[in-house]
Amino acid sequence: MPRIRCHYMDCVFVDEGYCSAAAVELDPDTGCATYSPTDGAAAENDWNEEEELDEWDDEEDEEDELWEEDEDEF
């Protein structure tokens, strides 16, 4: 049986860097459909949606300013 090297460090199926799931489903768009995070990883990956959106808004504002500067040069 082939061994699958896995880069998910927080998956319940990872055993010494290799997948130990009986069957693996891979989706080219989303990645491993078999991936299942450990209990500790789910809490660790919680994020504040409002905070994340604020960061995106700030980045968009910076990009807009750069575009405006470029337009002024011409």
PDB file of N, CA, C and O in Angstrom:
ATOM      1  N   MET A   1       0.846  -1.169   0.000  1.00  0.00           N
ATOM      2  CA  MET A   1       0.000   0.000   0.000  1.00  0.00           C
ATOM      3  C   MET A   1       0.901   1.245   0.000  1.00  0.00           C
ATOM      4  O   MET A   1       1.866   1.302   0.763  1.00  0.00           O
ATOM      5  N   PRO A   2       0.598   2.242  -0.847  1.00  0.00           N
ATOM      6  CA  PRO A   2       1.425   3.450  -0.874  1.00  0.00           C
ATOM      7  C   PRO A   2       1.263   4.263   0.409  1.00  0.00           C
ATOM      8  O   PRO A   2       0.207   4.271   1.041  1.00  0.00           O
ATOM      9  N   ARG A   3       2.333   4.932   0.761  1.00  0.00           N
ATOM     10  CA  ARG A   3       2.291   5.818   1.934  1.00  0.00           C
ATOM     11  C   ARG A   3       2.151   7.241   1.439  1.00  0.00           C
ATOM     12  O   ARG A   3       2.801   7.645   0.475  1.00  0.00           O
ATOM     13  N   ILE A   4       1.299   7.994   2.106  1.00  0.00           N
ATOM     14  CA  ILE A   4       1.041   9.372   1.710  1.00  0.00           C
ATOM     15  C   ILE A   4       1.666  10.302   2.732  1.00  0.00           C
ATOM     16  O   ILE A   4       1.291  10.304   3.904  1.00  0.00           O
ATOM     17  N   ARG A   5       2.625  11.093   2.271  1.00  0.00           N
ATOM     18  CA  ARG A   5       3.271  12.096   3.125  1.00  0.00           C
ATOM     19  C   ARG A   5       2.300  13.250   3.293  1.00  0.00           C
ATOM     20  O   ARG A   5       1.807  13.797   2.306  1.00  0.00           O
ATOM     21  N   CYS A   6       2.023  13.620   4.520  1.00  0.00           N
ATOM     22  CA  CYS A   6       1.023  14.655   4.803  1.00  0.00           C
ATOM     23  C   CYS A   6       1.675  15.870   5.444  1.00  0.00           C
ATOM     24  O   CYS A   6       2.532  15.741   6.317  1.00  0.00           O
ATOM     25  N   HIS A   7       1.259  17.048   5.001  1.00  0.00           N
ATOM     26  CA  HIS A   7       1.806  18.293   5.550  1.00  0.00           C
ATOM     27  C   HIS A   7       0.878  18.940   6.570  1.00  0.00           C
ATOM     28  O   HIS A   7       1.217  19.974   7.146  1.00  0.00           O
ATOM     29  N   TYR A   8      -0.293  18.342   6.798  1.00  0.00           N
ATOM     30  CA  TYR A   8      -1.176  18.812   7.868  1.00  0.00           C
ATOM     31  C   TYR A   8      -0.603  18.303   9.188  1.00  0.00           C
ATOM     32  O   TYR A   8      -0.538  17.095   9.413  1.00  0.00           O
ATOM     33  N   MET A   9      -0.200  19.197  10.036  1.00  0.00           N
ATOM     34  CA  MET A   9       0.392  18.785  11.301  1.00  0.00           C
ATOM     35  C   MET A   9      -0.677  18.545  12.370  1.00  0.00           C
ATOM     36  O   MET A   9      -0.402  17.903  13.384  1.00  0.00           O
ATOM     37  N   ASP A  10      -1.889  19.053  12.150  1.00  0.00           N
ATOM     38  CA  ASP A  10      -2.929  18.961  13.168  1.00  0.00           C
ATOM     39  C   ASP A  10      -4.049  17.986  12.803  1.00  0.00           C
ATOM     40  O   ASP A  10      -5.126  18.050  13.395  1.00  0.00           O
ATOM     41  N   CYS A  11      -3.824  17.096  11.852  1.00  0.00           N
ATOM     42  CA  CYS A  11      -4.838  16.128  11.431  1.00  0.00           C
ATOM     43  C   CYS A  11      -4.784  14.900  12.335  1.00  0.00           C
ATOM     44  O   CYS A  11      -3.706  14.453  12.727  1.00  0.00           O
ATOM     45  N   VAL A  12      -5.961  14.359  12.662  1.00  0.00           N
ATOM     46  CA  VAL A  12      -6.000  13.177  13.527  1.00  0.00           C
ATOM     47  C   VAL A  12      -5.407  11.951  12.842  1.00  0.00           C
ATOM     48  O   VAL A  12      -5.035  10.994  13.522  1.00  0.00           O
ATOM     49  N   PHE A  13      -5.309  11.956  11.520  1.00  0.00           N
ATOM     50  CA  PHE A  13      -4.810  10.800  10.777  1.00  0.00           C
ATOM     51  C   PHE A  13      -3.296  10.828  10.555  1.00  0.00           C
ATOM     52  O   PHE A  13      -2.741   9.854  10.046  1.00  0.00           O
ATOM     53  N   VAL A  14      -2.618  11.909  10.920  1.00  0.00           N
ATOM     54  CA  VAL A  14      -1.177  12.004  10.694  1.00  0.00           C
ATOM     55  C   VAL A  14      -0.436  11.200  11.757  1.00  0.00           C
ATOM     56  O   VAL A  14      -0.630  11.388  12.958  1.00  0.00           O
ATOM     57  N   ASP A  15       0.410  10.308  11.283  1.00  0.00           N
ATOM     58  CA  ASP A  15       1.222   9.477  12.166  1.00  0.00           C
ATOM     59  C   ASP A  15       2.664   9.557  11.672  1.00  0.00           C
ATOM     60  O   ASP A  15       3.012   8.978  10.643  1.00  0.00           O
ATOM     61  N   GLU A  16       3.490  10.274  12.410  1.00  0.00           N
ATOM     62  CA  GLU A  16       4.892  10.485  12.060  1.00  0.00           C
ATOM     63  C   GLU A  16       5.062  11.047  10.651  1.00  0.00           C
ATOM     64  O   GLU A  16       5.965  10.640   9.919  1.00  0.00           O
ATOM     65  N   GLY A  17       4.184  11.989  10.273  1.00  0.00           N
ATOM     66  CA  GLY A  17       4.293  12.667   8.993  1.00  0.00           C
ATOM     67  C   GLY A  17       3.591  11.975   7.839  1.00  0.00           C
ATOM     68  O   GLY A  17       3.577  12.493   6.722  1.00  0.00           O
ATOM     69  N   TYR A  18       3.010  10.815   8.091  1.00  0.00           N
ATOM     70  CA  TYR A  18       2.309  10.068   7.040  1.00  0.00           C
ATOM     71  C   TYR A  18       0.851   9.879   7.415  1.00  0.00           C
ATOM     72  O   TYR A  18       0.512   9.764   8.593  1.00  0.00           O
ATOM     73  N   CYS A  19      -0.009   9.847   6.407  1.00  0.00           N
ATOM     74  CA  CYS A  19      -1.438   9.672   6.621  1.00  0.00           C
ATOM     75  C   CYS A  19      -1.730   8.224   6.993  1.00  0.00           C
ATOM     76  O   CYS A  19      -1.243   7.300   6.341  1.00  0.00           O
ATOM     77  N   SER A  20      -2.528   8.028   8.043  1.00  0.00           N
ATOM     78  CA  SER A  20      -2.875   6.677   8.471  1.00  0.00           C
ATOM     79  C   SER A  20      -4.349   6.366   8.222  1.00  0.00           C
ATOM     80  O   SER A  20      -4.855   5.357   8.714  1.00  0.00           O
ATOM     81  N   ALA A  21      -5.049   7.222   7.462  1.00  0.00           N
ATOM     82  CA  ALA A  21      -6.458   6.975   7.160  1.00  0.00           C
ATOM     83  C   ALA A  21      -6.585   5.762   6.248  1.00  0.00           C
ATOM     84  O   ALA A  21      -5.715   5.499   5.418  1.00  0.00           O
ATOM     85  N   ALA A  22      -7.682   5.026   6.414  1.00  0.00           N
ATOM     86  CA  ALA A  22      -7.913   3.838   5.597  1.00  0.00           C
ATOM     87  C   ALA A  22      -8.143   4.213   4.143  1.00  0.00           C
ATOM     88  O   ALA A  22      -7.737   3.482   3.240  1.00  0.00           O
ATOM     89  N   ALA A  23      -8.789   5.339   3.911  1.00  0.00           N
ATOM     90  CA  ALA A  23      -9.037   5.836   2.550  1.00  0.00           C
ATOM     91  C   ALA A  23      -8.823   7.339   2.551  1.00  0.00           C
ATOM     92  O   ALA A  23      -9.139   8.020   3.526  1.00  0.00           O
ATOM     93  N   VAL A  24      -8.293   7.843   1.468  1.00  0.00           N
ATOM     94  CA  VAL A  24      -8.013   9.275   1.350  1.00  0.00           C
ATOM     95  C   VAL A  24      -8.715   9.808   0.118  1.00  0.00           C
ATOM     96  O   VAL A  24      -8.648   9.216  -0.959  1.00  0.00           O
ATOM     97  N   GLU A  25      -9.398  10.951   0.295  1.00  0.00           N
ATOM     98  CA  GLU A  25     -10.052  11.607  -0.834  1.00  0.00           C
ATOM     99  C   GLU A  25      -9.389  12.965  -1.033  1.00  0.00           C
ATOM    100  O   GLU A  25      -9.344  13.784  -0.115  1.00  0.00           O
ATOM    101  N   LEU A  26      -8.880  13.194  -2.224  1.00  0.00           N
ATOM    102  CA  LEU A  26      -8.227  14.458  -2.543  1.00  0.00           C
ATOM    103  C   LEU A  26      -9.061  15.218  -3.557  1.00  0.00           C
ATOM    104  O   LEU A  26      -9.529  14.650  -4.544  1.00  0.00           O
ATOM    105  N   ASP A  27      -9.239  16.495  -3.308  1.00  0.00           N
ATOM    106  CA  ASP A  27      -9.953  17.373  -4.227  1.00  0.00           C
ATOM    107  C   ASP A  27      -8.935  18.368  -4.768  1.00  0.00           C
ATOM    108  O   ASP A  27      -8.248  19.017  -3.979  1.00  0.00           O
ATOM    109  N   PRO A  28      -8.813  18.511  -6.086  1.00  0.00           N
ATOM    110  CA  PRO A  28      -7.796  19.415  -6.634  1.00  0.00           C
ATOM    111  C   PRO A  28      -8.003  20.873  -6.236  1.00  0.00           C
ATOM    112  O   PRO A  28      -7.048  21.649  -6.236  1.00  0.00           O
ATOM    113  N   ASP A  29      -9.213  21.251  -5.903  1.00  0.00           N
ATOM    114  CA  ASP A  29      -9.487  22.644  -5.547  1.00  0.00           C
ATOM    115  C   ASP A  29      -9.344  22.918  -4.050  1.00  0.00           C
ATOM    116  O   ASP A  29      -8.852  23.977  -3.661  1.00  0.00           O
ATOM    117  N   THR A  30      -9.762  21.988  -3.223  1.00  0.00           N
ATOM    118  CA  THR A  30      -9.770  22.239  -1.779  1.00  0.00           C
ATOM    119  C   THR A  30      -8.734  21.443  -1.005  1.00  0.00           C
ATOM    120  O   THR A  30      -8.515  21.707   0.177  1.00  0.00           O
ATOM    121  N   GLY A  31      -8.094  20.477  -1.644  1.00  0.00           N
ATOM    122  CA  GLY A  31      -7.078  19.684  -0.958  1.00  0.00           C
ATOM    123  C   GLY A  31      -7.652  18.394  -0.402  1.00  0.00           C
ATOM    124  O   GLY A  31      -8.535  17.791  -1.012  1.00  0.00           O
ATOM    125  N   CYS A  32      -7.167  17.977   0.727  1.00  0.00           N
ATOM    126  CA  CYS A  32      -7.548  16.697   1.316  1.00  0.00           C
ATOM    127  C   CYS A  32      -8.932  16.782   1.949  1.00  0.00           C
ATOM    128  O   CYS A  32      -9.148  17.549   2.887  1.00  0.00           O
ATOM    129  N   ALA A  33      -9.869  15.988   1.430  1.00  0.00           N
ATOM    130  CA  ALA A  33     -11.220  15.952   1.981  1.00  0.00           C
ATOM    131  C   ALA A  33     -11.285  15.027   3.194  1.00  0.00           C
ATOM    132  O   ALA A  33     -12.281  15.034   3.918  1.00  0.00           O
ATOM    133  N   THR A  34     -10.250  14.240   3.424  1.00  0.00           N
ATOM    134  CA  THR A  34     -10.185  13.331   4.563  1.00  0.00           C
ATOM    135  C   THR A  34      -9.667  14.048   5.805  1.00  0.00           C
ATOM    136  O   THR A  34      -9.842  13.559   6.921  1.00  0.00           O
ATOM    137  N   TYR A  35      -9.036  15.196   5.619  1.00  0.00           N
ATOM    138  CA  TYR A  35      -8.445  15.963   6.723  1.00  0.00           C
ATOM    139  C   TYR A  35      -9.467  16.194   7.831  1.00  0.00           C
ATOM    140  O   TYR A  35     -10.591  16.626   7.576  1.00  0.00           O
ATOM    141  N   SER A  36      -9.060  15.902   9.057  1.00  0.00           N
ATOM    142  CA  SER A  36      -9.903  16.116  10.225  1.00  0.00           C
ATOM    143  C   SER A  36      -9.014  16.670  11.336  1.00  0.00           C
ATOM    144  O   SER A  36      -8.158  15.955  11.858  1.00  0.00           O
ATOM    145  N   PRO A  37      -9.212  17.941  11.702  1.00  0.00           N
ATOM    146  CA  PRO A  37      -8.326  18.541  12.701  1.00  0.00           C
ATOM    147  C   PRO A  37      -8.517  17.928  14.081  1.00  0.00           C
ATOM    148  O   PRO A  37      -9.609  17.480  14.430  1.00  0.00           O
ATOM    149  N   THR A  38      -7.451  17.915  14.853  1.00  0.00           N
ATOM    150  CA  THR A  38      -7.545  17.448  16.230  1.00  0.00           C
ATOM    151  C   THR A  38      -8.343  18.449  17.041  1.00  0.00           C
ATOM    152  O   THR A  38      -8.520  19.587  16.606  1.00  0.00           O
ATOM    153  N   ASP A  39      -8.825  18.056  18.201  1.00  0.00           N
ATOM    154  CA  ASP A  39      -9.643  18.932  19.041  1.00  0.00           C
ATOM    155  C   ASP A  39      -8.905  20.209  19.418  1.00  0.00           C
ATOM    156  O   ASP A  39      -9.492  21.290  19.395  1.00  0.00           O
ATOM    157  N   GLY A  40      -7.642  20.101  19.759  1.00  0.00           N
ATOM    158  CA  GLY A  40      -6.844  21.263  20.140  1.00  0.00           C
ATOM    159  C   GLY A  40      -6.624  22.208  18.980  1.00  0.00           C
ATOM    160  O   GLY A  40      -6.535  23.419  19.179  1.00  0.00           O
ATOM    161  N   ALA A  41      -6.536  21.678  17.771  1.00  0.00           N
ATOM    162  CA  ALA A  41      -6.284  22.507  16.598  1.00  0.00           C
ATOM    163  C   ALA A  41      -7.499  23.339  16.244  1.00  0.00           C
ATOM    164  O   ALA A  41      -7.349  24.470  15.780  1.00  0.00           O
ATOM    165  N   ALA A  42      -8.689  22.820  16.448  1.00  0.00           N
ATOM    166  CA  ALA A  42      -9.900  23.568  16.110  1.00  0.00           C
ATOM    167  C   ALA A  42      -9.995  24.827  16.958  1.00  0.00           C
ATOM    168  O   ALA A  42     -10.347  25.891  16.447  1.00  0.00           O
ATOM    169  N   ALA A  43      -9.690  24.723  18.235  1.00  0.00           N
ATOM    170  CA  ALA A  43      -9.737  25.896  19.112  1.00  0.00           C
ATOM    171  C   ALA A  43      -8.608  26.863  18.776  1.00  0.00           C
ATOM    172  O   ALA A  43      -8.778  28.077  18.881  1.00  0.00           O
ATOM    173  N   GLU A  44      -7.464  26.331  18.375  1.00  0.00           N
ATOM    174  CA  GLU A  44      -6.308  27.156  18.039  1.00  0.00           C
ATOM    175  C   GLU A  44      -6.557  27.984  16.786  1.00  0.00           C
ATOM    176  O   GLU A  44      -6.049  29.099  16.666  1.00  0.00           O
ATOM    177  N   ASN A  45      -7.335  27.444  15.854  1.00  0.00           N
ATOM    178  CA  ASN A  45      -7.579  28.118  14.587  1.00  0.00           C
ATOM    179  C   ASN A  45      -8.766  29.078  14.631  1.00  0.00           C
ATOM    180  O   ASN A  45      -9.115  29.661  13.604  1.00  0.00           O
ATOM    181  N   ASP A  46      -9.394  29.257  15.790  1.00  0.00           N
ATOM    182  CA  ASP A  46     -10.489  30.219  15.895  1.00  0.00           C
ATOM    183  C   ASP A  46      -9.937  31.610  15.636  1.00  0.00           C
ATOM    184  O   ASP A  46      -8.824  31.932  16.051  1.00  0.00           O
ATOM    185  N   TRP A  47     -10.716  32.428  14.950  1.00  0.00           N
ATOM    186  CA  TRP A  47     -10.271  33.778  14.663  1.00  0.00           C
ATOM    187  C   TRP A  47     -11.459  34.702  14.734  1.00  0.00           C
ATOM    188  O   TRP A  47     -12.612  34.295  14.594  1.00  0.00           O
ATOM    189  N   ASN A  48     -11.150  35.921  14.949  1.00  0.00           N
ATOM    190  CA  ASN A  48     -12.169  36.941  15.045  1.00  0.00           C
ATOM    191  C   ASN A  48     -12.446  37.464  13.646  1.00  0.00           C
ATOM    192  O   ASN A  48     -11.583  38.095  13.035  1.00  0.00           O
ATOM    193  N   GLU A  49     -13.643  37.206  13.135  1.00  0.00           N
ATOM    194  CA  GLU A  49     -13.973  37.590  11.766  1.00  0.00           C
ATOM    195  C   GLU A  49     -13.867  39.101  11.572  1.00  0.00           C
ATOM    196  O   GLU A  49     -13.399  39.562  10.531  1.00  0.00           O
ATOM    197  N   GLU A  50     -14.287  39.855  12.545  1.00  0.00           N
ATOM    198  CA  GLU A  50     -14.223  41.310  12.440  1.00  0.00           C
ATOM    199  C   GLU A  50     -12.768  41.768  12.297  1.00  0.00           C
ATOM    200  O   GLU A  50     -12.467  42.639  11.482  1.00  0.00           O
ATOM    201  N   GLU A  51     -11.876  41.185  13.084  1.00  0.00           N
ATOM    202  CA  GLU A  51     -10.456  41.531  13.019  1.00  0.00           C
ATOM    203  C   GLU A  51      -9.874  41.192  11.652  1.00  0.00           C
ATOM    204  O   GLU A  51      -9.120  41.980  11.081  1.00  0.00           O
ATOM    205  N   GLU A  52     -10.226  40.017  11.127  1.00  0.00           N
ATOM    206  CA  GLU A  52      -9.734  39.587   9.820  1.00  0.00           C
ATOM    207  C   GLU A  52     -10.224  40.544   8.721  1.00  0.00           C
ATOM    208  O   GLU A  52      -9.455  40.907   7.831  1.00  0.00           O
ATOM    209  N   LEU A  53     -11.473  40.942   8.780  1.00  0.00           N
ATOM    210  CA  LEU A  53     -12.023  41.842   7.779  1.00  0.00           C
ATOM    211  C   LEU A  53     -11.350  43.204   7.836  1.00  0.00           C
ATOM    212  O   LEU A  53     -11.105  43.821   6.799  1.00  0.00           O
ATOM    213  N   ASP A  54     -11.048  43.678   9.043  1.00  0.00           N
ATOM    214  CA  ASP A  54     -10.357  44.956   9.185  1.00  0.00           C
ATOM    215  C   ASP A  54      -8.991  44.916   8.517  1.00  0.00           C
ATOM    216  O   ASP A  54      -8.588  45.885   7.874  1.00  0.00           O
ATOM    217  N   GLU A  55      -8.274  43.806   8.663  1.00  0.00           N
ATOM    218  CA  GLU A  55      -6.960  43.675   8.036  1.00  0.00           C
ATOM    219  C   GLU A  55      -7.081  43.729   6.519  1.00  0.00           C
ATOM    220  O   GLU A  55      -6.258  44.362   5.857  1.00  0.00           O
ATOM    221  N   TRP A  56      -8.103  43.067   5.955  1.00  0.00           N
ATOM    222  CA  TRP A  56      -8.311  43.091   4.508  1.00  0.00           C
ATOM    223  C   TRP A  56      -8.637  44.507   4.047  1.00  0.00           C
ATOM    224  O   TRP A  56      -8.133  44.954   3.017  1.00  0.00           O
ATOM    225  N   ASP A  57      -9.471  45.211   4.797  1.00  0.00           N
ATOM    226  CA  ASP A  57      -9.826  46.576   4.436  1.00  0.00           C
ATOM    227  C   ASP A  57      -8.590  47.469   4.407  1.00  0.00           C
ATOM    228  O   ASP A  57      -8.427  48.283   3.498  1.00  0.00           O
ATOM    229  N   ASP A  58      -7.717  47.314   5.407  1.00  0.00           N
ATOM    230  CA  ASP A  58      -6.497  48.112   5.458  1.00  0.00           C
ATOM    231  C   ASP A  58      -5.612  47.843   4.241  1.00  0.00           C
ATOM    232  O   ASP A  58      -5.042  48.770   3.665  1.00  0.00           O
ATOM    233  N   GLU A  59      -5.500  46.572   3.853  1.00  0.00           N
ATOM    234  CA  GLU A  59      -4.682  46.225   2.693  1.00  0.00           C
ATOM    235  C   GLU A  59      -5.270  46.813   1.414  1.00  0.00           C
ATOM    236  O   GLU A  59      -4.534  47.286   0.548  1.00  0.00           O
ATOM    237  N   GLU A  60      -6.602  46.783   1.298  1.00  0.00           N
ATOM    238  CA  GLU A  60      -7.247  47.340   0.110  1.00  0.00           C
ATOM    239  C   GLU A  60      -7.035  48.848   0.042  1.00  0.00           C
ATOM    240  O   GLU A  60      -6.817  49.398  -1.038  1.00  0.00           O
ATOM    241  N   ASP A  61      -7.098  49.517   1.189  1.00  0.00           N
ATOM    242  CA  ASP A  61      -6.870  50.962   1.224  1.00  0.00           C
ATOM    243  C   ASP A  61      -5.451  51.297   0.761  1.00  0.00           C
ATOM    244  O   ASP A  61      -5.245  52.252   0.012  1.00  0.00           O
ATOM    245  N   GLU A  62      -4.477  50.504   1.211  1.00  0.00           N
ATOM    246  CA  GLU A  62      -3.093  50.733   0.802  1.00  0.00           C
ATOM    247  C   GLU A  62      -2.930  50.532  -0.699  1.00  0.00           C
ATOM    248  O   GLU A  62      -2.231  51.302  -1.359  1.00  0.00           O
ATOM    249  N   GLU A  63      -3.573  49.500  -1.240  1.00  0.00           N
ATOM    250  CA  GLU A  63      -3.491  49.250  -2.681  1.00  0.00           C
ATOM    251  C   GLU A  63      -4.129  50.384  -3.464  1.00  0.00           C
ATOM    252  O   GLU A  63      -3.598  50.796  -4.496  1.00  0.00           O
ATOM    253  N   ASP A  64      -5.264  50.898  -2.990  1.00  0.00           N
ATOM    254  CA  ASP A  64      -5.938  52.009  -3.660  1.00  0.00           C
ATOM    255  C   ASP A  64      -5.035  53.239  -3.696  1.00  0.00           C
ATOM    256  O   ASP A  64      -4.966  53.938  -4.707  1.00  0.00           O
ATOM    257  N   GLU A  65      -4.345  53.497  -2.584  1.00  0.00           N
ATOM    258  CA  GLU A  65      -3.445  54.645  -2.528  1.00  0.00           C
ATOM    259  C   GLU A  65      -2.304  54.491  -3.526  1.00  0.00           C
ATOM    260  O   GLU A  65      -1.913  55.456  -4.182  1.00  0.00           O
ATOM    261  N   LEU A  66      -1.772  53.277  -3.642  1.00  0.00           N
ATOM    262  CA  LEU A  66      -0.689  53.039  -4.590  1.00  0.00           C
ATOM    263  C   LEU A  66      -1.160  53.258  -6.020  1.00  0.00           C
ATOM    264  O   LEU A  66      -0.433  53.837  -6.828  1.00  0.00           O
ATOM    265  N   TRP A  67      -2.380  52.798  -6.346  1.00  0.00           N
ATOM    266  CA  TRP A  67      -2.919  53.000  -7.691  1.00  0.00           C
ATOM    267  C   TRP A  67      -3.113  54.486  -7.976  1.00  0.00           C
ATOM    268  O   TRP A  67      -2.829  54.948  -9.081  1.00  0.00           O
ATOM    269  N   GLU A  68      -3.592  55.232  -6.991  1.00  0.00           N
ATOM    270  CA  GLU A  68      -3.798  56.667  -7.172  1.00  0.00           C
ATOM    271  C   GLU A  68      -2.467  57.371  -7.421  1.00  0.00           C
ATOM    272  O   GLU A  68      -2.387  58.271  -8.256  1.00  0.00           O
ATOM    273  N   GLU A  69      -1.419  56.962  -6.696  1.00  0.00           N
ATOM    274  CA  GLU A  69      -0.097  57.557  -6.898  1.00  0.00           C
ATOM    275  C   GLU A  69       0.409  57.295  -8.298  1.00  0.00           C
ATOM    276  O   GLU A  69       0.967  58.184  -8.942  1.00  0.00           O
ATOM    277  N   ASP A  70       0.213  56.062  -8.774  1.00  0.00           N
ATOM    278  CA  ASP A  70       0.646  55.713 -10.125  1.00  0.00           C
ATOM    279  C   ASP A  70      -0.090  56.520 -11.174  1.00  0.00           C
ATOM    280  O   ASP A  70       0.513  56.937 -12.163  1.00  0.00           O
ATOM    281  N   GLU A  71      -1.382  56.749 -10.981  1.00  0.00           N
ATOM    282  CA  GLU A  71      -2.173  57.517 -11.954  1.00  0.00           C
ATOM    283  C   GLU A  71      -1.729  58.969 -11.987  1.00  0.00           C
ATOM    284  O   GLU A  71      -1.755  59.605 -13.040  1.00  0.00           O
ATOM    285  N   ASP A  72      -1.321  59.496 -10.832  1.00  0.00           N
ATOM    286  CA  ASP A  72      -0.878  60.882 -10.755  1.00  0.00           C
ATOM    287  C   ASP A  72       0.411  61.105 -11.544  1.00  0.00           C
ATOM    288  O   ASP A  72       0.657  62.214 -12.019  1.00  0.00           O
ATOM    289  N   GLU A  73       1.226  60.080 -11.687  1.00  0.00           N
ATOM    290  CA  GLU A  73       2.505  60.217 -12.376  1.00  0.00           C
ATOM    291  C   GLU A  73       2.340  60.426 -13.873  1.00  0.00           C
ATOM    292  O   GLU A  73       3.221  60.996 -14.516  1.00  0.00           O
ATOM    293  N   PHE A  74       1.227  59.974 -14.440  1.00  0.00           N
ATOM    294  CA  PHE A  74       1.034  60.059 -15.881  1.00  0.00           C
ATOM    295  C   PHE A  74       0.307  61.279 -16.283  1.00  0.00           C
ATOM    296  O   PHE A  74       0.068  61.492 -17.472  1.00  0.00           O
TER     297      PHE A  74
END
